[in-house]
Amino acid sequence: MALDSKVPQGPLKDKWTDYKNKINLVNPANKRHIDVIVVGTGLAGGSASATLAELGYNVKSFAYQDSPRRAHSIAAQGGINAAKNYQGDGDSTYRLFYDTVKGGDYRSREANVYRLAEVSANIIDQCVAQGVPFARDYGGLLDNRSFGGVLVSRTFYAKGQTGQQLLLGAYSAMNRQIARGKIEMFNRHEMLDVVIVDGKARGIIARNLVTGEIERHSAHAVVIASGGYGNVYFLSTNAMGSNVTAGWKVHKKGAYFANPCYTQIHPTCIPRSGDYQSKLTLMSESLRNDGRIWVPKNMEDVLAIREGRKKPTDLSEDERDYYLERRYPAFGNLVPRDVASRAAKERCDAGYGVNATGEAVYLDFASAITRYGKEQAKIQNINNPSDAKIYELGQKIVEAKYGNLFQMYEKIVDENPYETPMMIYPAVHYTMGGVWVDYNLMTTIPGCYAIGEANFSDHGANRLGASALMQGLADGYFVLPYTIGDYLADDIRTGKISTDTPEFEAAEKEVADRIKFFINNKGTHSVDYYHKKLGKIMWEKCGMSRNKAGLEEAIVEISELRKDFWKNVIVPGTDTEYNEQLAKAGRVADFLELGELFAKDALVREESAGGHFREEHQTEEGEAKRLKEFQFVSAWEYKGEPKDAVLHKEELVYENIEVKERSYK
């Protein structure tokens, strides 16, 4: 199958405007005759459902949680990018576009990213109108902060709760449409298959997670907004229920899957404390604005700290290695996420990790507290303030910016981060890969769309900080509502899609047979037993750094693990009740298939790029060279889009587009 990305002709800055002027539209009177299914109610799915319903479409929205408010977007902390240049520091639509393409190691689709940058300013206006309480400066204007990988301040934020506040805005917009009857909400329902009729996506098979009932739902189009697949690693910053099932089911029905091995490792997470853990906790990247990352210079101090004979505050400045500031002075602690993550791993692998597991570095706010305190003392005309007064004044400023994050850290770790430096370590976070989509956000299945983290298009090999919320809301509020109309314009006379067809019957039977297998299989190992084993393979051999031998081993090991899973998994309970183990069994089965594909994708990429890094390329000199290129490289001559690596049925397929290759060896 030849891939057609359907990117419009013309200059980047004009593509989206010209395209909107020419696409087909659906008359408002005809929209009420068209049904759309949206799977997922995070920022992408919630905003899409609300907007499509506002336009007049009949929307069926599905969430496996008990409320759209519990979608994992609620966990996003640091902020959302937009090219408004409120700081007057030189930001622009082009600079946001360029930083995002550059941050993805030139492996995202430029046309999609430029459109993303173009509509970003509208997102902020939309959310302010909804009442989202963005932080404001002294004069009442919206405030901004900086994130890793950029040289301007363009990130809008609501303390450390940005995802939660944005999701509440989308949720309120959804609730309005639910009350009007334009959105039919299906909470505690999980999509388990997509139904293809005459080559088009015409519905889904869903399971009511409370009663176990299997249901057929039809529509003229299906939108997948189910998030990413970071839980293939078992331990990640994702909610424990986050999964790949919706995206994987459409892949198995013919939708191409792109760049599965591009996984972002977030540099600032609370370190793992033991094998009993079921998830990891993110600490916002915004903390790197004011926190300084370091480890002890001397191994004696490392051992003394681990054994409790010394505290980190006992070490003088000369005894600390601020390794990011030392290696990358231009960016300092705000290097891109992949660089910061690998640098932390390198220091810990060298033996300088500061916690009991040896997998932690410090994120220290003492310098920021002192700096802010001195500034506040001058503002308040306090002459010769004591060190204690300076600290008190500075702590109030840091608390205003990051207070809930510090509180969360203290509750989990039982240490006061105002007095003792935080400990952080990289963890699996966002997945840049996903279902392949064209410029319209349609997959290779006609009528099936993928938006937000579920698709692959905007982030290349490494996601720029604060761009996930931007993509989710851009797709849902401002892109999909236009592009889906171009497809649905041909369906205004189709009428209601019947669920009483052989295609729906066959899909339902396939789902039911799989569920019956899990319930009836008399195995010996729990679902979590297999998930943890898969996660260990993925982290050790497909994680932050990878090599050829390890990836070849991973492919074999995952294949064997999958075979054992289907023989020996045991699922307690029945299929006619709320049964979380049954739901988890299906998700882990999909993770096992994805994991093998993930490793195969990583193996054939003999390059280092962003979230995919081959160990044979990793040296401190190589990282320094790479970051220098990241900072100073200028846009190359465009010869079309970057090459999209796409995996379908375990075969690597490339778009036939000429492009300058980039790798860092």
Protein Blocks (a to p, Z undefined) as FASTA:
>chain_A
ZZdehpaedjfklmmmmmmmmmccddfklmmmpccddedjbfklmmmmmmmmmnopacdd
ddfbfbfklpmklmpmkbccddehlnonopafklmmmmmmmmnoopacfklmmmmmmmmm
mmmmmmmmnopacdddfkopacddddehiabdfbdcehjllmmmmmmmmmmmmmmmmmno
paccdehiacfbdcdeehiacbdcdddfknopacddddfbdcddebpaklmnopacbdfk
bcfklmmmmmmnopacehkllccddfbdcddfbjkbcbdcdddfklmmmpccdddfblkl
mmmmmnopacfklpcfklpccfklmmmmmnmmmccfklmmmmmmmmmmnopacbfnopac
dddfklmmmmmmmmmmmmnopghiafklmmmmmmmmmmmmmmmmmmmmmmmnopafklpc
cddddddfbdfbdcdddfkopafbehiacehjlbmklnojaccehklmmmmmmmmmmmmm
mmmmmmmmmmmmnopadfbbfklmmmmmmmmmmmmmmmmpccfbdfklmmmmmmmmmmmm
mmmbccfklmmmmmmmmmmmmmmmmmmgccehjfkbccfklmmmmmmmmmmmmmmmmmmm
mmmmccdehjbccfklmcfklmmmmmmmmmmpccdddebjcdddddeehiacdddddddd
dddZZ
